[in-house]
């Protein structure tokens, strides 16, 4: 029954989208925001009790709920990927519901993504910051605007 309720909540949230309402540049994943410096991110995670490892242009940290993989552009956070541990029965659905409760209905349905976009766009444009949830992993990815490759 719980899985049916979770599926209904997800389906309802996906049915109601609001174009252009979410600016991912202001979103955070456990206190980390795009544009923070590596030092700020390391300090923020340290205050939460998480050790951070740096390897060239990447930071990693293991949390109580999963794994953080952070890509840097220079010294600033450009992409934050949070891969959740979801081994228990119903955990993926619970994580999806938590994401929807926190960020509201996504602007893009598959994969679920939040960004600034116009009514005419069916997907988040590459030239804006976005927050994307991949339920099959489950992972939440917050990334800066990407420039299209030629």
C-alpha positions as CSV (number, residue, x, y, z in Angstrom):
1,X,0.0,0.0,0.0
2,X,2.9,2.4,0.9
3,X,4.3,1.9,-2.6
4,X,1.0,2.8,-4.2
5,X,0.7,6.0,-2.2
6,X,4.3,6.9,-3.1
7,X,3.6,6.2,-6.8
8,X,0.4,8.4,-6.6
9,X,2.3,11.3,-5.0
10,X,5.1,11.1,-7.6
11,X,2.5,10.9,-10.5
12,X,0.6,13.8,-9.1
13,X,3.7,16.0,-8.7
14,X,4.8,15.1,-12.3
15,X,1.3,16.0,-13.7
16,X,1.6,19.6,-12.4
17,X,4.6,21.4,-13.8
18,X,5.3,25.1,-13.6
19,X,7.6,26.3,-16.3
20,X,10.3,28.8,-15.3
21,X,9.7,28.7,-11.6
22,X,12.9,27.1,-10.2
23,X,16.4,28.7,-10.3
24,X,18.8,25.9,-9.5
25,X,21.6,28.4,-8.8
26,X,19.9,28.9,-5.4
27,X,19.4,25.3,-4.5
28,X,21.6,23.4,-2.1
29,X,22.5,19.7,-1.4
30,X,23.2,19.3,2.3
31,X,24.4,22.9,2.5
32,X,26.5,22.9,-0.7
33,X,25.7,25.4,-3.4
34,X,27.0,26.0,-6.9
35,X,29.7,28.6,-6.9
36,X,31.0,27.8,-3.4
37,X,34.7,27.5,-3.2
38,X,36.3,24.1,-2.5
39,X,37.4,25.5,0.9
40,X,33.9,26.6,1.8
41,X,32.5,23.2,0.8
42,X,35.1,21.3,2.8
43,X,34.4,23.5,5.9
44,X,30.6,23.0,5.5
45,X,31.0,19.2,5.2
46,X,33.5,19.2,8.1
47,X,31.0,21.0,10.4
48,X,28.5,18.1,9.6
49,X,31.2,15.5,10.5
50,X,32.1,14.4,7.0
51,X,35.6,14.0,5.8
52,X,36.4,15.3,2.3
53,X,39.0,13.9,-0.1
54,X,40.3,16.1,-3.0
55,X,41.7,14.7,-6.2
56,X,42.7,17.4,-8.7
57,X,39.3,19.0,-9.8
58,X,37.1,16.8,-7.7
59,X,36.0,16.4,-4.1
60,X,34.4,13.3,-2.6
61,X,32.7,12.7,0.8
62,X,30.8,9.8,2.3
63,X,27.7,10.9,4.3
64,X,25.3,9.0,6.5
65,X,22.9,8.6,3.5
66,X,25.3,8.2,0.6
67,X,28.2,9.5,-1.4
68,X,29.0,13.1,-2.6
69,X,31.0,13.6,-5.8
70,X,31.8,17.2,-6.6
71,X,33.4,18.6,-9.7
72,X,35.2,21.9,-9.5
73,X,35.7,24.6,-12.1
74,X,38.9,26.1,-10.9
75,X,38.2,26.4,-7.1
76,X,34.4,26.7,-7.4
77,X,31.7,24.0,-7.2
78,X,30.3,23.4,-10.7
79,X,28.5,20.0,-10.2
80,X,27.3,18.3,-7.1
81,X,26.2,14.6,-7.4
82,X,24.6,13.0,-4.3
83,X,24.2,9.2,-4.7
84,X,21.8,7.9,-2.0
85,X,22.0,4.6,-0.3
86,X,18.7,2.9,-1.0
87,X,19.0,-0.7,0.0
88,X,15.9,-1.1,2.1
89,X,12.5,-1.9,0.6
90,X,10.7,1.3,-0.3
91,X,13.8,3.5,0.1
92,X,13.9,4.7,-3.6
93,X,10.3,5.7,-3.4
94,X,10.8,7.5,-0.1
95,X,13.8,9.3,-1.5
96,X,11.8,10.4,-4.6
97,X,9.0,11.7,-2.3
98,X,11.5,13.6,-0.2
99,X,13.0,15.2,-3.3
100,X,9.5,16.2,-4.6
101,X,8.5,17.5,-1.2
102,X,11.6,19.7,-0.9
103,X,11.8,21.1,-4.5
104,X,8.2,20.8,-5.7
105,X,7.0,19.7,-9.1
106,X,9.8,19.4,-11.6
107,X,9.8,21.5,-14.8
108,X,11.1,18.5,-16.8
109,X,9.5,15.1,-16.3
110,X,12.0,12.6,-17.5
111,X,14.4,12.6,-15.9
112,X,12.9,14.8,-13.2
113,X,14.6,18.2,-13.4
114,X,14.2,21.6,-12.0
115,X,15.5,24.7,-13.8
116,X,14.5,28.0,-15.4
117,X,12.8,27.4,-18.7
118,X,10.1,28.8,-20.9
119,X,6.7,27.3,-21.5
120,X,7.8,26.3,-25.0
121,X,10.7,24.2,-23.8
122,X,10.2,20.6,-23.1
123,X,13.5,20.0,-21.3
124,X,15.9,22.1,-19.2
125,X,18.2,24.1,-21.6
126,X,21.9,23.5,-21.3
127,X,22.7,27.1,-20.7
128,X,21.0,27.3,-17.3
129,X,21.8,25.6,-14.0
130,X,19.7,22.5,-13.2
131,X,18.9,20.1,-10.5
132,X,18.1,16.6,-11.8
133,X,16.9,13.5,-9.9
134,X,17.7,10.1,-11.3
135,X,15.3,7.6,-9.4
136,X,17.0,4.5,-10.8
137,X,20.3,5.3,-9.1
138,X,19.0,7.1,-7.0
139,X,21.0,10.3,-7.4
140,X,20.5,14.0,-7.2
141,X,22.7,16.2,-9.5
142,X,23.0,20.0,-9.1
143,X,25.1,21.5,-11.9
144,X,26.0,24.8,-13.4
145,X,25.0,25.9,-16.9
146,X,26.7,23.8,-19.5
147,X,27.8,25.2,-22.8
148,X,26.7,23.1,-25.8
149,X,29.6,21.3,-27.5
150,X,30.2,22.1,-31.2
